[in-house]
């Protein structure tokens, strides 16, 4: 065997070791090439396995999201589009993972179209969740453009690099729109902010992929190119697909929790606070330094002869009167007031004030508003009002209720359609 010279050694620093292999009584000396090429120096990472993993978890989370989304109230929007986007993303990752085993029209064109469509559905769902106008036409246009470019560069003017660039640019734009929508309009929603931050990271990674692919001599081996940026791009995409889907689901569940908490504090007929909520506002009012008002006032309001209205006109008409009073009374209340349906035909108004004139004037205005009948759709009705007015340092809920309830009792006993103050009668007739 000729000696190994520097001239005969390859550029990759070929290294040869002499190793002995014993076969029975015969020992054979054999050259073993222990050199490693540049590609072998870096540890290999199976990107197809990453894509297959990305096709499983978002799909499972989509099924869960579909299941819980069916029980959501109608005022929580976007959950269906989030679930659809996650399911389409799973299909896209699966098709891309089988590139080479499936025809190009399915693995390349179909996979990329599904990828763009899934991010587009996430965008539409996020906008609907935030109460924004959805970019349905824009997303549809992006899907069509991506499909046309991919079809042209696959079957007419073959250009794998152009296909990748087109899809990456569209995805970067969608990621940026998602990050903007969630961070800009969902800033009061902690879940939306977290998901928006994830999309901001994905935007930066996608832009890095685009910029590095423009460099002269950059790797252009397609989806599974063996370079660091592509490794980060696909791996982060697989990881983000799962965390983003989980983030969407947790965001929706948190919105549902807030909605249910609000329902527990809201009267379903009138949309006003209920008794529990009004009691909570009293606790907050006494525990928070006041910006205005040295006293607290509580108005207990009872609609006169309401049982007779129900008996004569029916309960539907009675409900209409309750709603009518709630709407008209709300127009008279000061900004600091808390308005609640206390129970049945009783209402309560709680607010801070400086002088006794404030609750008295409010009582007069409330009675004047319902006395005016601008239409004939409802029968006329009146109300009696009991007023409590106590220094804020002594205004426990028990004292306020006792004083207001006693005043309301006197107003009804003295002929109704009146307002009484504390323990001393203050007639306010209309």
BAPAVEX-533174 format. One record per residue: x, y, z of N, C-alpha, C in turn; residue in three letters. Coordinates in steps of 0.02 Angstrom, whole numbers, padded with zeros to 5 digits, always signed. Layout:
<pts>
XYZXYZXYZALA
...
</pts>
This chain:
<pts>
+00043-00059+00000+00000+00000+00000+00044+00061+00000UNK
+00035+00107-00045+00076+00167-00048+00065+00209+00014UNK
+00118+00245+00034+00111+00285+00094+00061+00342+00084UNK
+00031+00361+00137-00017+00416+00134+00021+00481+00136UNK
+00012+00522+00086+00045+00587+00082-00005+00643+00091UNK
+00025+00701+00100-00019+00760+00109-00058+00773+00046UNK
-00030+00758-00011-00064+00770-00074-00123+00724-00083UNK
-00116+00662-00056-00170+00614-00066-00224+00620-00013UNK
-00211+00660+00039-00262+00668+00091-00316+00717+00069UNK
-00379+00702+00081-00433+00748+00061-00433+00810+00105UNK
-00472+00863+00080-00475+00927+00115-00507+00921+00184UNK
-00545+00868+00196-00580+00861+00259-00536+00831+00313UNK
-00467+00833+00302-00420+00808+00352-00432+00735+00366UNK
-00423+00693+00315-00436+00621+00319-00387+00590+00368UNK
-00411+00550+00415-00368+00519+00465-00375+00443+00460UNK
-00317+00409+00458-00316+00336+00450-00283+00305+00510UNK
-00314+00253+00537-00284+00216+00591-00275+00143+00570UNK
-00223+00112+00595-00210+00042+00582-00241+00001+00638UNK
-00287-00043+00622-00321-00084+00672-00312-00157+00654UNK
-00303-00198+00705-00293-00270+00694-00356-00310+00707UNK
-00369-00358+00663-00427-00402+00670-00402-00474+00670UNK
-00417-00511+00721-00391-00580+00727-00444-00629+00705UNK
-00425-00673+00658-00470-00726+00634-00435-00792+00647UNK
-00452-00824+00702-00418-00887+00719-00346-00873+00738UNK
-00298-00905+00699-00227-00895+00711-00197-00841+00666UNK
-00237-00808+00628-00213-00758+00579-00235-00689+00601UNK
-00187-00643+00603-00203-00574+00620-00198-00531+00557UNK
-00251-00494+00542-00253-00452+00483-00249-00379+00503UNK
-00202-00343+00470-00195-00272+00483-00236-00235+00429UNK
-00280-00190+00451-00326-00156+00404-00327-00081+00419UNK
-00328-00042+00365-00335+00030+00373-00408+00048+00386UNK
-00420+00088+00437-00488+00110+00452-00489+00186+00449UNK
-00534+00213+00407-00540+00286+00400-00584+00313+00456UNK
-00553+00349+00502-00591+00376+00559-00603+00450+00552UNK
-00593+00477+00492-00606+00548+00482-00680+00563+00479UNK
-00699+00625+00492-00770+00646+00489-00775+00706+00444UNK
-00825+00705+00404-00838+00763+00361-00869+00818+00402UNK
-00875+00877+00372-00904+00935+00407-00976+00922+00428UNK
-01014+00887+00385-01084+00872+00401-01088+00825+00460UNK
-01037+00780+00468-01040+00732+00522-01018+00762+00588UNK
-00979+00818+00584-00957+00849+00646-01016+00875+00686UNK
-01065+00906+00651-01125+00930+00685-01172+00872+00699UNK
-01201+00867+00759-01247+00812+00773-01308+00816+00729UNK
-01328+00760+00705-01386+00758+00660-01450+00766+00701UNK
-01501+00794+00668-01565+00807+00700-01618+00791+00649UNK
-01662+00744+00665-01711+00721+00616-01769+00771+00614UNK
-01769+00814+00564-01821+00864+00559-01888+00835+00540UNK
-01887+00778+00506-01951+00746+00488-01988+00722+00551UNK
-01949+00697+00599-01980+00677+00662-02011+00736+00698UNK
-01976+00793+00695-02003+00854+00725-02069+00873+00693UNK
-02072+00869+00627-02134+00886+00592-02190+00837+00609UNK
-02173+00772+00615-02225+00723+00634-02251+00737+00704UNK
-02207+00756+00749-02229+00773+00817-02275+00835+00815UNK
-02257+00882+00772-02298+00942+00766-02366+00928+00736UNK
-02373+00870+00702-02437+00854+00672-02484+00819+00720UNK
-02458+00798+00778-02499+00758+00824-02530+00802+00878UNK
-02489+00838+00917-02513+00873+00976-02564+00928+00960UNK
-02551+00972+00911-02602+01023+00897-02669+00993+00876UNK
-02666+00936+00840-02728+00903+00821-02768+00879+00881UNK
-02732+00851+00930-02766+00827+00990-02795+00886+01029UNK
-02757+00940+01034-02782+00999+01068-02841+01030+01031UNK
-02841+01024+00965-02897+01050+00926-02961+01012+00943UNK
-02955+00946+00951-03014+00906+00970-03041+00928+01037UNK
-02995+00940+01085-03016+00963+01150-03050+01031+01145UNK
-03021+01075+01105-03049+01142+01097-03117+01140+01064UNK
-03126+01096+01015-03192+01088+00985-03243+01066+01037UNK
-03223+01020+01080-03269+00992+01129-03291+01045+01180UNK
-03242+01083+01207-03261+01132+01258-03293+01194+01226UNK
-03275+01208+01163-03303+01266+01130-03377+01261+01118UNK
-03403+01200+01114-03475+01192+01101-03517+01215+01160UNK
-03488+01215+01220-03526+01235+01279-03515+01309+01296UNK
-03476+01344+01256-03462+01415+01270-03523+01457+01252UNK
-03534+01511+01289-03589+01557+01270-03574+01591+01204UNK
-03626+01617+01173-03619+01645+01106-03580+01710+01104UNK
-03573+01742+01161-03535+01805+01160-03460+01795+01164UNK
-03436+01733+01167-03365+01718+01164-03351+01691+01094UNK
-03321+01732+01052-03311+01714+00982-03239+01692+00969UNK
-03229+01659+00912-03162+01643+00889-03136+01575+00908UNK
-03167+01541+00956-03141+01477+00979-03145+01425+00923UNK
-03198+01426+00885-03205+01378+00830-03149+01387+00778UNK
-03133+01449+00762-03079+01462+00713-03011+01441+00740UNK
-03000+01450+00806-02937+01427+00836-02931+01352+00830UNK
-02985+01317+00845-02984+01244+00841-02974+01221+00769UNK
-03009+01252+00722-03000+01235+00652-02929+01247+00628UNK
-02900+01303+00650-02831+01318+00631-02782+01267+00657UNK
-02792+01245+00718-02748+01194+00747-02754+01128+00710UNK
-02814+01110+00690-02824+01048+00654-02792+01052+00584UNK
-02799+01108+00550-02769+01117+00484-02693+01119+00490UNK
-02667+01148+00545-02595+01149+00555-02568+01078+00562UNK
-02605+01035+00597-02584+00965+00604-02580+00931+00536UNK
-02630+00944+00494-02630+00915+00427-02571+00941+00386UNK
-02555+01005+00393-02499+01034+00356-02433+01003+00378UNK
-02422+00995+00443-02360+00965+00468-02354+00893+00446UNK
-02409+00857+00445-02407+00786+00424-02388+00780+00350UNK
-02418+00821+00308-02402+00819+00237-02329+00838+00224UNK
-02305+00888+00260-02235+00910+00251-02186+00857+00276UNK
-02204+00822+00329-02160+00769+00355-02152+00712+00305UNK
-02202+00702+00263-02199+00647+00213-02177+00672+00145UNK
-02144+00730+00142-02118+00755+00078-02068+00705+00050UNK
-02076+00688-00011-02035+00637-00043-02071+00571-00048UNK
-02112+00555+00001-02152+00494-00001-02219+00507-00034UNK
-02242+00569-00033-02304+00588-00065-02289+00630-00126UNK
-02334+00633-00175-02323+00676-00233-02320+00749-00214UNK
-02286+00789-00255-02275+00860-00238-02339+00899-00232UNK
-02389+00882-00272-02451+00920-00269-02484+00914-00200UNK
-02469+00858-00165-02498+00847-00099-02452+00871-00044UNK
-02388+00849-00046-02342+00865+00009-02317+00937+00006UNK
-02305+00963-00054-02278+01031-00061-02334+01082-00065UNK
-02376+01076-00117-02429+01125-00126-02481+01120-00071UNK
-02506+01059-00060-02558+01050-00009-02533+01067+00061UNK
-02472+01045+00077-02445+01058+00143-02437+01132+00157UNK
-02409+01169+00109-02399+01241+00119-02464+01280+00120UNK
-02512+01260+00078-02577+01293+00079-02610+01283+00147UNK
-02606+01221+00173-02635+01208+00239-02600+01249+00293UNK
-02534+01257+00287-02497+01296+00337-02520+01369+00336UNK
-02524+01399+00278-02548+01468+00273-02620+01473+00297UNK
-02661+01425+00277-02731+01427+00299-02739+01420+00374UNK
-02698+01379+00406-02703+01370+00478-02686+01434+00515UNK
-02632+01468+00495-02614+01531+00528-02668+01584+00514UNK
-02696+01583+00453-02749+01629+00436-02811+01618+00479UNK
-02828+01555+00493-02884+01541+00537-02871+01565+00608UNK
-02809+01557+00631-02792+01584+00697-02800+01659+00699UNK
-02782+01693+00644-02790+01765+00642-02863+01784+00644UNK
-02904+01751+00604-02976+01765+00602-03007+01752+00671UNK
-02989+01696+00701-03016+01680+00768-02996+01731+00820UNK
-02933+01755+00817-02909+01804+00866-02947+01870+00858UNK
-02959+01890+00795-02995+01952+00784-03067+01947+00808UNK
-03099+01891+00796-03167+01883+00820-03170+01879+00896UNK
-03120+01847+00926-03116+01843+00999-03111+01913+01029UNK
-03073+01956+00996-03062+02024+01021-03116+02073+00999UNK
-03166+02048+00962-03220+02092+00939-03199+02136+00881UNK
-03149+02114+00843-03124+02153+00786-03153+02124+00721UNK
-03152+02166+00669-03172+02143+00603-03119+02094+00577UNK
-03140+02036+00556-03093+01984+00535-03069+01996+00463UNK
-03004+01981+00451-02974+01989+00385-02986+01926+00343UNK
-03049+01910+00332-03066+01849+00295-03042+01854+00222UNK
-03054+01910+00190-03035+01918+00120-02959+01918+00113UNK
-02924+01951+00159-02851+01952+00155-02822+01882+00162UNK
-02847+01845+00210-02822+01776+00220-02838+01733+00159UNK
-02898+01740+00132-02916+01702+00072-02870+01719+00014UNK
-02855+01783+00006-02811+01805-00049-02741+01775-00040UNK
-02716+01773+00022-02650+01745+00034-02648+01671+00017UNK
-02700+01635+00035-02702+01564+00019-02702+01553-00056UNK
-02742+01593-00092-02745+01586-00165-02678+01603-00197UNK
-02647+01658-00176-02582+01677-00204-02530+01623-00191UNK
-02529+01597-00130-02480+01544-00114-02492+01483-00157UNK
-02555+01464-00167-02570+01405-00208-02548+01416-00281UNK
-02561+01475-00308-02542+01489-00378-02466+01489-00387UNK
-02431+01521-00341-02358+01525-00346-02327+01455-00339UNK
-02352+01417-00291-02325+01350-00281-02338+01306-00341UNK
-02398+01311-00369-02414+01271-00428-02370+01289-00487UNK
-02359+01355-00498-02318+01377-00554-02246+01354-00545UNK
-02218+01361-00484-02148+01344-00473-02136+01270-00461UNK
-02189+01232-00464-02181+01159-00458-02188+01125-00526UNK
-02236+01148-00566-02250+01112-00629-02234+01151-00692UNK
-02226+01216-00688-02212+01256-00748-02141+01282-00748UNK
-02122+01319-00698-02054+01345-00693-02026+01322-00626UNK
-01996+01263-00625-01975+01231-00563-01925+01274-00525UNK
-01943+01293-00463-01901+01336-00423-01916+01324-00349UNK
-01884+01274-00319-01897+01259-00248-01882+01318-00202UNK
-01829+01356-00218-01811+01413-00177-01867+01466-00179UNK
-01894+01478-00238-01949+01527-00244-02011+01505-00206UNK
-02025+01440-00208-02083+01415-00170-02075+01429-00096UNK
-02016+01412-00070-02003+01423+00001-02007+01497+00019UNK
-01979+01539-00022-01979+01611-00008-02050+01638-00007UNK
-02092+01618-00054-02160+01643-00057-02199+01625+00006UNK
-02195+01562+00026-02232+01541+00086-02205+01574+00148UNK
-02139+01580+00153-02110+01611+00213-02130+01684+00220UNK
-02132+01720+00165-02153+01790+00167-02225+01796+00191UNK
-02269+01754+00164-02339+01756+00184-02347+01738+00258UNK
-02311+01686+00281-02315+01666+00351-02289+01721+00397UNK
-02234+01754+00377-02208+01808+00418-02259+01864+00425UNK
-02294+01880+00371-02345+01932+00374-02403+01912+00420UNK
-02425+01850+00415-02479+01826+00458-02458+01826+00531UNK
-02397+01803+00544-02372+01803+00613-02371+01874+00641UNK
-02348+01921+00600-02344+01991+00622-02414+02019+00636UNK
-02462+02004+00594-02531+02027+00605-02560+01998+00668UNK
-02546+01934+00680-02571+01902+00741-02540+01935+00803UNK
-02475+01945+00801-02441+01977+00858-02470+02046+00871UNK
-02481+02085+00818-02507+02152+00825-02578+02152+00854UNK
-02621+02110+00827-02691+02108+00850-02695+02088+00924UNK
-02658+02036+00943-02663+02010+01011-02630+02057+01061UNK
-02573+02086+01043-02538+02130+01090-02570+02199+01092UNK
-02597+02222+01036-02626+02290+01034-02697+02291+01063UNK
-02739+02245+01042-02809+02247+01062-02826+02198+01118UNK
-02779+02154+01135-02791+02107+01190-02748+02122+01250UNK
-02726+02185+01257-02679+02201+01311-02711+02193+01380UNK
-02777+02194+01385-02809+02184+01449-02823+02110+01464UNK
-02807+02068+01416-02817+01996+01423-02749+01963+01429UNK
-02733+01935+01487-02666+01907+01499-02652+01849+01451UNK
-02702+01807+01438-02691+01751+01392-02676+01774+01322UNK
-02713+01824+01299-02701+01851+01231-02632+01882+01226UNK
-02609+01915+01279-02542+01945+01277-02488+01892+01271UNK
-02495+01837+01307-02445+01784+01305-02442+01753+01235UNK
-02500+01738+01206-02501+01709+01139-02475+01760+01088UNK
-02491+01823+01097-02465+01874+01052-02390+01879+01055UNK
-02361+01871+01114-02288+01872+01121-02257+01813+01084UNK
-02290+01755+01087-02265+01697+01051-02264+01709+00976UNK
-02316+01741+00951-02318+01756+00879-02267+01809+00861UNK
-02251+01854+00907-02198+01902+00894-02131+01867+00885UNK
-02118+01816+00927-02057+01777+00920-02056+01740+00853UNK
-02112+01710+00835-02116+01675+00771-02105+01722+00712UNK
-02127+01784+00719-02116+01833+00666-02041+01846+00657UNK
-02006+01855+00712-01934+01867+00709-01897+01808+00678UNK
-01917+01747+00696-01884+01687+00669-01897+01682+00594UNK
-01960+01695+00574-01977+01691+00502-01938+01744+00462UNK
-01933+01803+00489-01895+01856+00454-01821+01838+00450UNK
-01794+01808+00502-01724+01786+00500-01713+01733+00446UNK
-01762+01688+00440-01758+01636+00388-01758+01668+00318UNK
-01799+01719+00310-01802+01752+00245-01737+01789+00229UNK
-01711+01825+00279-01650+01864+00268-01591+01819+00254UNK
-01583+01766+00292-01526+01721+00281-01530+01683+00215UNK
-01590+01671+00191-01597+01637+00127-01578+01682+00068UNK
-01573+01747+00080-01553+01793+00027-01478+01800+00021UNK
-01441+01776+00070-01368+01782+00068-01337+01739+00013UNK
-01286+01764-00021-01252+01724-00073-01223+01660-00043UNK
-01235+01605-00078-01209+01542-00056-01247+01510+00000UNK
-01305+01538+00018-01344+01508+00071-01372+01442+00050UNK
-01384+01399+00099-01410+01332+00083-01480+01337+00054UNK
-01490+01304-00002-01555+01305-00035-01578+01234-00048UNK
-01577+01194+00006-01595+01125-00001-01668+01112+00013UNK
-01707+01165+00022-01778+01157+00033-01795+01154+00106UNK
-01850+01119+00120-01878+01118+00188-01830+01089+00238UNK
-01795+01036+00220-01751+01001+00267-01677+01017+00255UNK
-01663+01080+00239-01593+01102+00231-01556+01095+00297UNK
-01494+01072+00293-01454+01061+00354-01415+01124+00373UNK
-01451+01174+00395-01418+01234+00421-01453+01254+00485UNK
-01417+01292+00526-01440+01308+00593-01506+01347+00593UNK
-01513+01395+00548-01573+01436+00546-01634+01394+00530UNK
-01627+01349+00481-01684+01305+00463-01702+01259+00521UNK
-01650+01236+00556-01662+01193+00615-01703+01231+00667UNK
-01683+01293+00681-01720+01334+00730-01790+01349+00704UNK
-01795+01364+00639-01859+01382+00609-01911+01326+00617UNK
-01891+01265+00598-01938+01209+00602-01950+01187+00674UNK
-01897+01185+00714-01905+01163+00784-01948+01211+00823UNK
-01936+01276+00814-01977+01325+00850-02049+01323+00826UNK
-02058+01311+00761-02126+01306+00735-02163+01248+00765UNK
-02128+01191+00772-02160+01133+00802-02177+01145+00875UNK
-02130+01176+00911-02142+01191+00982-02197+01243+00991UNK
-02194+01295+00950-02244+01348+00956-02314+01325+00937UNK
-02317+01278+00890-02383+01254+00869-02421+01223+00928UNK
-02385+01188+00971-02417+01159+01030-02432+01212+01083UNK
-02381+01253+01099-02391+01302+01152-02443+01355+01132UNK
-02445+01373+01069-02494+01422+01046-02564+01393+01050UNK
-02572+01330+01030-02637+01298+01035-02661+01294+01107UNK
-02615+01273+01152-02632+01272+01223-02648+01342+01248UNK
-02609+01391+01224-02622+01460+01244-02690+01485+01223UNK
-02710+01467+01162-02777+01486+01139-02831+01455+01183UNK
-02822+01391+01200-02872+01357+01240-02877+01387+01310UNK
-02819+01401+01341-02820+01431+01407-02849+01501+01406UNK
-02835+01538+01352-02864+01605+01345-02940+01602+01342UNK
-02966+01555+01303-03038+01547+01297-03069+01526+01363UNK
-03037+01479+01398-03063+01457+01463-03063+01514+01514UNK
-03011+01555+01512-03008+01612+01558-03063+01662+01543UNK
-03077+01673+01478-03133+01717+01460-03199+01688+01485UNK
-03207+01622+01480-03268+01590+01504-03274+01599+01580UNK
-03218+01592+01616-03219+01600+01688-03242+01672+01707UNK
-03214+01721+01672-03233+01790+01686-03307+01801+01670UNK
-03330+01772+01615-03401+01778+01596-03446+01749+01650UNK
-03428+01690+01676-03469+01659+01727-03468+01699+01792UNK
-03411+01728+01808-03408+01770+01867-03452+01832+01859UNK
-03452+01860+01799-03495+01918+01787-03569+01899+01791UNK
-03585+01839+01765-03655+01817+01769-03678+01809+01841UNK
-03632+01789+01885-03651+01781+01955-03663+01848+01989UNK
-03644+01902+01957-03653+01968+01986-03704+02010+01949UNK
-03733+01983+01896-03779+02021+01853-03849+01991+01855UNK
-03898+02035+01859-03967+02012+01854-03982+01997+01780UNK
-04003+01937+01763-04011+01918+01693-04067+01956+01656UNK
-04118+01979+01692-04174+02013+01658-04156+02085+01641UNK
-04132+02122+01689-04120+02194+01678-04048+02210+01659UNK
-04002+02165+01671-03931+02178+01657-03898+02220+01711UNK
-03933+02233+01766-03905+02272+01821-03865+02226+01867UNK
-03830+02257+01914-03798+02218+01967-03851+02182+02008UNK
-03833+02127+02039-03880+02095+02085-03863+02114+02157UNK
-03899+02086+02204-03889+02105+02275-03817+02091+02298UNK
-03791+02033+02280-03723+02014+02301-03672+02065+02275UNK
-03679+02084+02212-03631+02131+02183-03635+02199+02217UNK
-03695+02221+02234-03701+02286+02267-03669+02285+02336UNK
-03677+02230+02371-03644+02224+02436-03568+02226+02429UNK
-03542+02197+02376-03470+02199+02363-03447+02270+02351UNK
-03487+02308+02313-03467+02378+02299-03466+02419+02363UNK
-03510+02404+02410-03509+02440+02473-03444+02426+02510UNK
-03422+02364+02511-03359+02346+02544-03301+02383+02513UNK
-03300+02386+02447-03246+02421+02412-03249+02496+02426UNK
-03310+02524+02428-03317+02596+02438-03290+02617+02506UNK
-03302+02577+02557-03279+02596+02624-03204+02583+02633UNK
-03177+02535+02594-03107+02519+02602-03060+02557+02557UNK
-03089+02598+02512-03049+02636+02464-03053+02710+02480UNK
-02996+02744+02480-02999+02817+02492-03044+02852+02441UNK
-03088+02896+02466-03137+02927+02423-03108+02986+02386UNK
-03125+02992+02323-03107+03051+02284-03158+03106+02292UNK
-03220+03086+02305-03272+03135+02317-03323+03105+02366UNK
-03352+03146+02405-03405+03123+02449-03381+03107+02519UNK
-03416+03136+02569-03402+03121+02639-03454+03075+02669UNK
-03507+03063+02631-03562+03021+02654-03576+02967+02601UNK
-03611+02915+02624-03636+02864+02578-03712+02866+02580UNK
-03743+02859+02522-03816+02861+02518-03841+02797+02485UNK
-03894+02770+02511-03926+02711+02483-03999+02725+02470UNK
-04021+02716+02408-04092+02723+02389-04121+02654+02378UNK
-04172+02636+02416-04211+02575+02404-04275+02596+02368UNK
-04288+02566+02311-04343+02586+02267-04389+02526+02256UNK
-04453+02537+02266-04503+02484+02257-04556+02509+02207UNK
-04569+02469+02155-04621+02487+02106-04689+02475+02138UNK
-04731+02526+02136-04795+02524+02172-04844+02476+02138UNK
-04880+02437+02181-04934+02392+02160-04912+02347+02101UNK
-04851+02321+02106-04825+02282+02050-04862+02215+02042UNK
-04884+02187+02097-04922+02125+02094-04986+02134+02054UNK
-05019+02191+02062-05079+02204+02024-05065+02210+01949UNK
-05005+02238+01932-04986+02242+01862-04978+02173+01832UNK
-04945+02129+01869-04936+02060+01845-05003+02025+01837UNK
-05047+02034+01886-05112+02001+01884-05155+02026+01826UNK
-05150+02091+01812-05193+02121+01761-05165+02112+01690UNK
-05099+02121+01683-05069+02121+01616-05026+02059+01600UNK
-05011+02020+01652-04970+01961+01641-04897+01974+01659UNK
-04860+01919+01669-04790+01925+01691-04744+01952+01636UNK
-04761+01941+01574-04719+01969+01520-04720+02045+01521UNK
-04780+02073+01534-04785+02145+01539-04749+02170+01602UNK
-04754+02130+01655-04718+02148+01716-04643+02150+01704UNK
-04617+02102+01668-04545+02102+01651-04527+02163+01609UNK
-04571+02181+01563-04558+02239+01520-04554+02303+01562UNK
-04596+02308+01614-04595+02367+01657-04530+02369+01697UNK
-04507+02311+01722-04444+02309+01759-04386+02332+01714UNK
-04385+02309+01653-04333+02329+01606-04338+02404+01590UNK
-04399+02428+01581-04410+02498+01566-04385+02543+01623UNK
-04400+02523+01684-04377+02563+01741-04300+02562+01745UNK
-04270+02504+01735-04197+02499+01739-04164+02544+01688UNK
-04191+02546+01628-04161+02588+01575-04170+02662+01589UNK
-04229+02681+01611-04242+02752+01623-04204+02777+01685UNK
-04202+02737+01737-04168+02758+01798-04093+02765+01786UNK
-04065+02722+01744-03993+02725+01731-03972+02791+01701UNK
-04018+02824+01665-04002+02888+01633-03995+02945+01684UNK
-04021+02936+01744-04020+02989+01795-03963+02982+01844UNK
-03929+02925+01845-03882+02911+01898-03815+02947+01888UNK
-03783+02969+01942-03717+02998+01936-03666+02944+01918UNK
-03608+02966+01895-03557+02919+01872-03534+02872+01927UNK
-03533+02895+01990-03508+02854+02045-03559+02805+02072UNK
-03621+02808+02047-03675+02767+02074-03669+02694+02052UNK
-03692+02650+02095-03699+02579+02080-03773+02561+02084UNK
-03799+02533+02029-03870+02522+02021-03882+02447+02018UNK
-03928+02422+02061-03939+02350+02065-04014+02334+02070UNK
-04029+02275+02046-04096+02248+02059-04092+02211+02125UNK
-04127+02237+02175-04120+02210+02243-04159+02145+02251UNK
-04210+02136+02210-04250+02075+02213-04322+02089+02195UNK
-04352+02046+02153-04421+02057+02132-04429+02124+02098UNK
-04474+02166+02125-04484+02233+02096-04446+02287+02134UNK
-04397+02268+02174-04359+02315+02213-04290+02328+02180UNK
-04269+02391+02183-04204+02412+02156-04167+02451+02210UNK
-04102+02458+02200-04061+02494+02248-04008+02535+02211UNK
-03995+02595+02237-03942+02638+02210-03896+02657+02268UNK
-03832+02646+02258-03783+02660+02310-03729+02706+02282UNK
-03715+02761+02316-03665+02807+02289-03640+02854+02343UNK
-03578+02880+02335-03552+02930+02382-03578+02999+02366UNK
-03585+03041+02416-03610+03108+02404-03586+03155+02459UNK
-03597+03219+02449-03576+03270+02496-03632+03294+02541UNK
-03691+03302+02510-03747+03331+02548-03810+03290+02536UNK
-03859+03300+02579-03923+03265+02575-03961+03284+02512UNK
-03946+03343+02484-03981+03364+02424-03969+03317+02365UNK
-03911+03285+02362-03896+03242+02305-03943+03182+02301UNK
-03952+03141+02354-04000+03086+02348-04072+03109+02341UNK
-04089+03166+02372-04157+03192+02365-04171+03213+02293UNK
-04125+03248+02263-04134+03269+02193-04136+03208+02146UNK
-04096+03158+02161-04096+03097+02120-04163+03062+02126UNK
-04192+03058+02186-04257+03026+02195-04311+03063+02155UNK
-04309+03130+02156-04358+03169+02117-04351+03155+02042UNK
-04289+03151+02019-04279+03141+01947-04301+03071+01926UNK
-04288+03022+01968-04310+02954+01951-04386+02951+01945UNK
-04420+02980+01991-04493+02978+01989-04521+03018+01931UNK
-04487+03072+01914-04510+03113+01857-04500+03075+01791UNK
-04447+03038+01785-04433+03002+01723-04486+02949+01709UNK
-04506+02912+01760-04555+02859+01748-04626+02886+01745UNK
-04637+02947+01771-04703+02977+01767-04718+03000+01696UNK
-04665+03018+01659-04676+03041+01590-04688+02981+01545UNK
-04744+02980+01510-04760+02924+01465-04757+02950+01393UNK
-04703+02938+01361-04695+02960+01291-04728+02913+01242UNK
-04749+02854+01265-04782+02806+01220-04835+02769+01261UNK
-04873+02729+01226-04928+02693+01259-04916+02618+01259UNK
-04854+02597+01250-04840+02525+01247-04841+02492+01315UNK
-04830+02532+01368-04831+02505+01436-04882+02542+01478UNK
-04913+02509+01526-04958+02544+01572-04918+02590+01618UNK
-04950+02641+01644-04915+02687+01688-04899+02652+01754UNK
-04845+02674+01786-04826+02645+01851-04788+02699+01889UNK
-04784+02690+01955-04748+02736+01999-04702+02696+02045UNK
-04664+02732+02085-04619+02698+02132-04614+02736+02197UNK
-04599+02700+02250-04586+02729+02316-04512+02720+02331UNK
-04482+02770+02365-04410+02770+02376-04394+02785+02449UNK
-04350+02744+02478-04324+02757+02545-04251+02776+02540UNK
-04231+02829+02574-04164+02857+02567-04126+02852+02633UNK
-04065+02825+02630-04019+02825+02687-03962+02871+02671UNK
-03940+02910+02721-03886+02957+02711-03844+02957+02775UNK
-03782+02928+02772-03742+02917+02832-03670+02936+02818UNK
-03637+02964+02869-03566+02980+02863-03527+02917+02844UNK
-03478+02925+02798-03444+02867+02770-03408+02825+02822UNK
-03386+02856+02876-03351+02819+02928-03398+02775+02969UNK
-03462+02789+02968-03511+02751+03006-03560+02712+02962UNK
-03551+02717+02896-03600+02690+02849-03589+02616+02836UNK
-03602+02574+02886-03601+02502+02875-03662+02483+02832UNK
-03657+02426+02800-03713+02405+02757-03775+02393+02799UNK
-03765+02370+02861-03823+02358+02904-03860+02422+02921UNK
-03822+02475+02936-03854+02539+02953-03888+02569+02892UNK
-03855+02566+02835-03885+02593+02774-03950+02558+02758UNK
-03949+02491+02760-04009+02453+02744-04065+02466+02794UNK
-04048+02470+02857-04100+02481+02908-04133+02548+02899UNK
-04091+02599+02886-04119+02667+02877-04160+02672+02813UNK
-04133+02645+02758-04169+02650+02694-04232+02608+02694UNK
-04229+02549+02725-04288+02506+02726-04344+02537+02768UNK
-04326+02568+02824-04376+02602+02865-04407+02661+02827UNK
-04366+02698+02789-04392+02754+02750-04438+02730+02694UNK
-04421+02674+02663-04463+02647+02610-04530+02624+02637UNK
-04529+02595+02696-04592+02572+02727-04638+02632+02739UNK
-04610+02688+02764-04651+02747+02776-04678+02776+02711UNK
-04636+02774+02657-04660+02800+02593-04720+02761+02568UNK
-04721+02697+02575-04778+02656+02552-04837+02665+02599UNK
-04824+02671+02664-04878+02679+02711-04912+02747+02703UNK
-04875+02796+02682-04901+02864+02675-04932+02878+02607UNK
-04944+02827+02568-04981+02835+02506-04943+02817+02443UNK
-04880+02794+02448-04840+02773+02391-04825+02832+02344UNK
-04786+02818+02293-04763+02869+02246-04732+02928+02282UNK
-04691+02913+02333-04658+02963+02374-04587+02941+02389UNK
-04547+02986+02416-04481+02970+02441-04476+02994+02513UNK
-04447+02953+02556-04438+02970+02626-04365+02964+02644UNK
-04341+03007+02689-04271+03009+02708-04262+02985+02779UNK
-04221+02935+02788-04202+02912+02855-04260+02902+02901UNK
-04253+02927+02962-04306+02920+03011-04355+02977+03010UNK
-04340+03028+02969-04384+03086+02965-04416+03089+02896UNK
-04480+03097+02889-04513+03097+02824-04495+03159+02782UNK
-04478+03147+02721-04466+03201+02673-04507+03185+02612UNK
-04565+03214+02607-04611+03197+02552-04585+03226+02486UNK
-04586+03183+02435-04567+03205+02367-04619+03177+02321UNK
-04672+03215+02309-04726+03191+02267-04718+03214+02196UNK
-04744+03175+02149-04742+03192+02077-04812+03187+02049UNK
</pts>
